[in-house]
Amino acid sequence: MSEIYNNFAYVYDKLTHDIDYKKWADYVESIIEKHKAEASMILELGCGTGSFGIEMARRGHEMICLDLSTEMLDCASEKAKKEGLDILFLNQDMCNFELYGTVDVIVCLLDSFNYLTRASQVQKLFRLVHNYLNPNGLFIFDVNTQYKFEKVISDNLFYEIGEEVTYLWENRYNHKTKIARFDLTFFVKQNKFYERFDEMHFERAYSNDEIIKFIDASRLELVSVYNELRLKKPTEKSNRNFYICRKVNI
């Protein structure tokens, strides 16, 4: 994943303008409150341009935000600096990261989990999460569901035409490997002209049973599975599920 966001980083916020980060922060805080967890120190894996971490920092949480893309982190750091927020940004792989201490909550949001296309990557992620969580700490992550890959994303073309950025997003989904390939073409306005650049991304669909097996093997305890941005059980047609895990205090 080291190169996929190099150009994408600088238009990411324009293309994700429909994401309500205040709503996402409200939701994560509601999970933390419901499960009675401490949340002074929070680690975000795959933080992108830092919008979620910045919103949480505004609310008084001490944030560590980690991403593999230096370009994403440059954008995130600049945004945080403008607001005078003290956030620690780390350029590390979420399957191979290192901290100086432990944290209360770890989050991995906006289908960052699906970018782990190999079981070995997921296993490494869970080992590190277990290692760096405080006792009774929560791991909160979401996934694009298998239903979404098969019925919504699969072999579809999406596009948006804007004054500054236009994009085409073409998908191919392999039902055997459960890996989706996203071919993205961007046209970004530069003065009077538009610059074209292309990105290729891959995500993998994981069934609920597969995810539960990963959690069980990690020595974390699965405490809840929720539908997208709701504290209710998911349905068979849910597009995004949230998994809430706890590090059991032994």
N, C-alpha and C positions, 0 to 999 in steps of 0.2 A: 504493500500500500504506500510505499515511500514517495512515489511520484504523482499519484493520481490527483492531488489537490493543488499542484503547483500553480496553474493558471486559474483554476476554479476558485481558489481562496479569495481572490479579489472581487469576485462577483457573487460570492456565496450569499451574502446578506441581502442583496437585491433579489435573488432568486428564492429566498426563504422568507420573504416579507410577510407571508401568510401565517407564519408560526408565531403564536402568542406566548412569548417566553414568560410573561408574568403568570399566565394560566398554568404553564408547565411548572413554574416554581411553586405556585399555590398547591398544585397537585402533589408534588414531591414532599412539600411540607406537611400536607394532610396525611400522607403515608407515614412519615416520621412520627407525627403526633398520634396517629391511630395505633402504631406499634410501639409507642412509648420509648423511643430511642433518643439517645443523646445525639446532638448534631452540631457541636461547636466547630469541629473540623471535618470538612467534606472534600473528598477527592472525586473529580470528574474525569472519566476516561473518554478519550475521543472528543475533546471540548470544542473542536472546530475554531470558529472565530470568537468564541468566548461569551456569547450572548447569555446563555443560561448561567454560567459561572458568575458573570457580572451582576445579573439580577439577584442571585443568591447572596453575593457579597454586599449588595445594597441593603439586604435584610439582616446583616450582621453576622453571617456565617463566615468563618475563615475558610477560604477556598484554595485548593491546589488543583490546577487544571493542566491536563496532560494531553498532548497530541503528537503524532508522528510527523506532521507537516510543519516545517518552519514557517512557510508562508501563512498558514492559518494562525499560527502563534504570533507572528508579527502583527497581523490584523487585530488579534485579541488583545495583545499587550498595548497597542496604540489606543484602542477603545477604553481599556481600563485606566490608562494613564490620564486620558482626557477627563475621566470622572474622579480622579484622585483615589482610586481603589487599589489597595495593596493585595494583589493576587499573585501567587507563585505559579508561573507557567513553566512547564517542563517539556522539553522536546524528547519524548521517549515513546517507545512502542508499548501499547497496552498489554501485549503478551510477554513483555520483557522489560518491566519497569522496576525502578528501585527508589525507595523513599528513605528518609532518615529516621522516620518513626511511624507510628500507627495512626489511623484516623477513625472517626466515629461512623461515617457513612461513605460508601462508594457508590457512585452512579455511573451508568453507561447508557446514554439516551439517544433518541432519534435514529434508531436501528444501526448504531455503530456495531452492535453485537453481530449483526448479519454480515458485516464485512469480514468476519473470521470464517473463512471458507473451508478450513481443515479442522478435524476433531482435535488434533494435537494443539492447535492454537487456543481452542476453547479450554482445553484441560490446563494449559499453562496460565491462562487468564484466571481461572478459578483458584488455582494454587496460590497465585500472587494475591488475589483478593482475600483469601483466607489468612494469608500471612500478615497482611497489612491492616486488617480490620481489628479494632478493639473488641474485647469480649462483649457479646450482645449487640455488636454493631450490625448495621444493615447494608446489604448489597441490593441496589435497585437497578434493574435494567429492563429495557423494552426490546421487543423484536417485531419485525414485519412477519406476519404469520404465513404459514404455508398456504392458507386460503388466499391471502392477498397476492402472493407470487403466482398462484395458479389461475386465479379468476380476475384479478385486477391488473397486475403488472404484465403478465405473460404476453409476449409478442404484441405489445401495444406501442403506439407512438403518441407522445405527449409533446406539446409545444406551447410557447408563450412569446408573444410579440410585444416588445416594449420599446420606448424611445431610446433608452441607453443600452439595454441588453435584450437580445432575442436568442432563444434557444430551441433546439430540437432534441428530444430525448426518446431514443428508440431502444426497445427492450427485446431480449431473446432469453427465454427460460428453458432450461434443459430439465425435463421431468425426471430423468434418470439420475443425474448428479445433484439435482435440486439447486443448481447454481444459475443465477440470472446475470446476464451481461447487459450493462447499460452503456450505450454509445451516445455520448453527448456532444453536440456541436453548438458552439456559442458564437454570436456576432456581437462584439462589444464596441460601442461608439468611441472613436478616438478623433476628436475635432470634427472634421467634415466626413470622415470615412469610418468604416467598420472593420475591426480586426477579427479574423476568424481563428478560433482554436478548438481543438478536439480533446475529449477525455474519454477514457474507457474504464468503467467501474464494474466490480463484481460483488454480488451478495449471494449468500446461501440461505435457503429456507431450512429451518429446523422445526421438527414436530414437537408437540408438547412432551411426548414420551422421551424424545432424545434429550431435551433440555432438563427434564427431571432426572434422568440418568447422570448427566453431567453434574448436577447439583448434589445428588446423593454421593457421588464419588469424591466430591470436593470437601466433604465433612461440614458443609454448610447445611442449615435447615431451611427447607422451603416453608414459608409461613403463609403466603398468599399469592394468588394469580388474579390480576385485575384486567378488565377491559380498558380500552384506550381512554386515559384521563378521567376514569370513573372508578369509584371504589365498589365495583360490582363484578361478578364473575363474567368471564368472557363467554361468547357464544361461538358456535361453529363457523359463523361468518365474520368474526372479529378480524379487523385488518391489522391491529396492533395490540399485543398483550404485554402487560407489565408483570415481572416476576420479582417478588420480595423475598429475600433470603436473610437469614440471621446467623451470625457466628455464635454457636452455642458456647456458653461459659462453662468449661469443664474444670 
